[in-house]
């Protein structure tokens, strides 16, 4: 992780989710005003479901009309499978907001992992109009989590994908218990680190030790490899996850009236 990231700690997970929803709206409106669209990449898992439901409370059609949502990673399972990130996002967010279906960009899962990764990469190149090797998408916002083993996206400790510097998306074949056993597709470091805004959302006492290590820049943890080239990086944590952070290393923001009201 980039040295000295901005870390914000909230007493309740709900307050964290409200704050991040407020930042989402601010970043989206600025992106649409400047470039005509807002492009975000979202992570799955259980932790962000509440945040997605909070986003679903935003019914501003003008905001969603120009929003494009991509996936940070996905398991190679059918979209109706209970382990599918797509399914969770659809149930919590997509179907509950006026978001055009063509503005949702899922990872293909009906093919071999390598083929699914190439198809997802082709879609990214088309959307961001990338034609040359060495060019990378620029997401307005990338939302990430941190696993207990220090992984982020589907970038696991010891994975060869950690060294990927050519492709935008890569197939992942977890070993042992890593990743729950499912093959996956993930965005790679060069894509994640090229975003304008990167936000880690970390909650729960069981994440306290690993967040402390990542915030300290432990080089053995994949999440420590996140460091935007030019953009901003913030970490949003609840009091449980932040319990092992050094005093004075984080801020405790107060929600504005607009954020409380949504």
C-alpha positions in Angstrom: 0.0 0.0 0.0 1.2 3.5 -0.7 3.0 5.1 2.2 0.8 7.1 4.5 -2.6 6.5 3.0 -5.5 8.5 4.3 -7.3 6.3 6.9 -10.7 7.2 8.2 -12.2 5.3 11.1 -15.9 5.2 11.9 -17.6 3.9 15.1 -20.3 2.1 13.1 -20.2 0.2 9.8 -23.3 2.1 8.7 -21.6 5.4 9.1 -18.7 4.2 7.0 -21.2 3.1 4.3 -22.9 6.4 4.3 -19.6 8.3 4.0 -18.5 6.1 1.1 -21.9 6.6 -0.7 -21.4 10.3 -0.3 -18.0 10.2 -1.8 -19.4 8.0 -4.7 -21.9 10.7 -5.5 -19.2 13.5 -5.4 -16.8 11.6 -7.6 -19.5 10.5 -10.0 -20.9 14.0 -10.6 -17.4 15.4 -11.1 -16.5 12.7 -13.6 -19.7 13.1 -15.6 -19.2 16.9 -15.7 -15.7 16.5 -16.9 -15.8 13.5 -19.2 -19.4 12.6 -19.7 -19.4 9.3 -17.8 -18.4 7.8 -14.5 -16.6 4.4 -14.5 -16.3 2.4 -11.3 -14.9 -1.1 -10.5 -16.5 -2.9 -7.6 -15.3 -5.8 -5.4 -17.6 -8.6 -4.2 -17.7 -10.7 -1.1 -19.9 -10.2 1.9 -18.5 -7.1 3.4 -19.7 -4.5 0.8 -23.3 -5.7 0.6 -24.4 -3.0 3.0 -22.6 -0.3 1.0 -24.3 -1.5 -2.2 -27.7 -1.3 -0.5 -26.8 2.2 0.6 -26.0 3.1 -3.0 -29.3 1.6 -4.0 -31.1 4.3 -1.9 -29.8 6.9 -4.4 -32.5 7.2 -7.0 -31.1 10.1 -9.0 -31.7 8.9 -12.6 -29.4 11.5 -14.0 -26.5 10.1 -11.9 -27.1 6.5 -12.8 -27.7 7.2 -16.5 -24.0 8.0 -17.1 -22.6 5.4 -14.6 -20.7 2.4 -15.9 -19.9 -0.4 -13.4 -17.2 -3.0 -13.9 -16.1 -5.8 -11.6 -12.7 -5.9 -9.9 -12.9 -9.7 -9.9 -15.2 -12.7 -10.3 -15.4 -16.4 -9.6 -15.9 -18.6 -12.6 -19.3 -19.8 -11.6 -22.8 -19.1 -13.2 -24.2 -15.7 -12.3 -27.1 -17.4 -10.4 -24.6 -19.3 -8.2 -24.5 -18.3 -4.5 -20.7 -17.6 -4.8 -21.1 -15.2 -7.7 -20.1 -11.6 -7.1 -22.4 -10.7 -9.9 -25.4 -12.2 -8.1 -24.7 -10.3 -4.9 -24.2 -7.0 -6.7 -27.3 -7.5 -8.7 -29.5 -8.4 -5.7 -28.1 -5.5 -3.6 -27.6 -2.8 -6.2 -28.1 -3.3 -9.9 -31.8 -4.2 -9.9 -32.7 -1.5 -7.5 -31.4 1.6 -9.3 -32.2 3.2 -12.7 -28.9 1.8 -14.1 -29.0 0.8 -17.8 -28.2 -2.9 -18.2 -25.7 -2.1 -21.0 -23.8 0.0 -18.5 -23.1 -3.0 -16.3 -19.9 -4.8 -17.5 -19.7 -8.3 -15.9 -16.8 -10.7 -16.1 -17.7 -13.5 -18.5 -18.0 -16.8 -16.7 -19.2 -19.2 -19.4 -15.7 -20.1 -20.6 -12.3 -21.3 -19.5 -10.7 -18.8 -17.1 -8.0 -17.8 -19.5 -10.6 -17.1 -22.2 -12.9 -15.3 -19.8 -10.0 -13.0 -18.8 -9.2 -12.2 -22.4 -12.9 -11.5 -23.2 -13.1 -9.2 -20.2 -9.9 -7.5 -21.2 -11.2 -7.0 -24.7 -14.3 -5.3 -23.3 -12.2 -3.0 -21.1 -10.0 -2.0 -24.1 -13.1 -1.3 -26.2 -14.8 0.8 -23.5 -11.7 2.8 -22.6 -10.6 3.0 -26.3 -7.2 1.4 -25.6 -5.4 0.2 -28.7 -1.7 0.0 -27.7 0.1 -2.3 -25.2 1.2 -0.4 -22.1 -1.9 1.7 -22.0 -4.3 1.2 -19.1 -7.9 2.1 -18.3 -8.4 5.0 -15.9 -11.3 4.2 -13.6 -12.8 7.1 -11.7 -13.2 4.9 -8.6 -12.0 1.4 -7.6 -13.5 -0.2 -4.5 -11.4 -2.9 -2.8 -11.5 -5.1 0.3 -8.8 -6.9 2.2 -8.9 -10.6 3.0 -7.6 -12.1 6.2 -4.6 -13.4 4.3 -3.9 -9.9 2.9 -5.3 -10.5 -0.6 -7.2 -7.9 -2.4 -9.2 -8.3 -5.6 -8.2 -11.9 -6.5 -4.6 -11.1 -6.0 -3.5 -13.8 -3.5 -0.2 -14.3 -1.7 2.3 -16.1 -3.9 0.2 -15.9 -7.1 2.0 -15.4 -10.4 -0.6 -12.9 -11.3 1.1 -10.5 -8.8 3.8 -10.0 -11.4 1.5 -9.5 -14.4 2.4 -6.3 -16.2 1.0 -6.8 -19.6 -2.6 -7.8 -19.3 -5.5 -5.8 -17.9 -7.3 -9.0 -16.6 -5.8 -12.3 -15.6 -7.1 -15.8 -14.8 -6.4 -16.9 -11.2 -6.2 -20.6 -10.0 -6.2 -20.5 -6.2 -4.5 -23.3 -4.4 -5.6 -24.8 -1.1 -8.2 -22.7 0.6 -7.3 -19.5 -1.1 -10.2 -17.9 -2.9 -12.6 -20.6 -1.7 -11.3 -23.0 -4.4 -13.0 -21.3 -7.4 -11.0 -20.3 -10.4 -11.3 -16.6 -11.0 -10.6 -13.6 -13.2 -9.2 -10.4 -11.7 -8.0 -7.0 -12.7 -4.3 -6.6 -12.4 -2.1 -4.2 -10.4 -1.4 -1.9 -13.4 -5.1 -1.4 -13.9 -6.0 -1.0 -10.2 -3.1 1.4 -9.5 -4.1 3.6 -12.5 -7.4 4.7 -11.0 -8.2 8.2 -10.0 -9.6 7.1 -6.7 -9.0 3.9 -4.8 -11.0 3.1 -1.7 -10.4 0.2 0.7 -13.4 -0.8 2.7 -12.4 -2.9 5.8 -14.7 -3.9 8.6 -14.7 -6.3 11.5 -12.5 -7.1 14.4 -11.2 -10.1 12.5 -9.5 -7.8 10.0 -7.6 -5.8 12.7 -4.3 -7.6 12.5 -4.1 -7.7 8.7 -5.2 -4.1 8.3 -2.4 -3.1 10.7 0.1 -5.0 8.6 -1.2 -3.6 5.3 -1.3 0.0 6.6 2.3 -0.5 7.7 3.3 -1.5 4.2 4.1 -5.2 4.8 5.6 -6.2 1.4 4.5 -9.8 1.7 0.8 -8.9 1.4 -0.9 -8.4 -2.0 -3.0 -5.5 -0.6 0.3 -3.7 0.1 0.9 -3.6 -3.6 -1.9 -1.1 -4.1 -0.5 2.4 -4.6 -2.0 4.7 -7.2 0.3 6.2 -9.7 -1.4 9.6 -9.7 -4.7 9.1 -7.9 -5.8 9.1 -4.3 -5.9 6.2 -1.9 -8.1 6.1 1.2 -8.9 3.4 3.7 -12.3 3.3 5.4 -12.5 1.1 8.5 -14.8 0.6 11.4 -13.6 0.7 14.9 -13.1 -3.1 15.1 -10.9 -3.3 12.0 -8.9 -0.2 13.1 -8.3 -1.5 16.7 -4.6 -2.2 15.9 -3.8 0.9 14.0 -1.4 3.3 15.7 -3.0 6.2 17.5 -2.8 9.4 15.5 -2.5 7.4 12.2 -6.1 7.9 11.2 -8.9 10.5 11.2 -12.5 10.1 12.5 -14.7 12.2 10.2 -18.1 13.4 11.0 -20.9 12.9 8.4 -22.4 15.9 6.8 -26.1 16.5 6.9 -26.3 15.6 3.2 -24.6 12.3 3.8 -26.8 11.5 6.7 -29.9 12.2 4.5 -28.5 10.5 1.5 
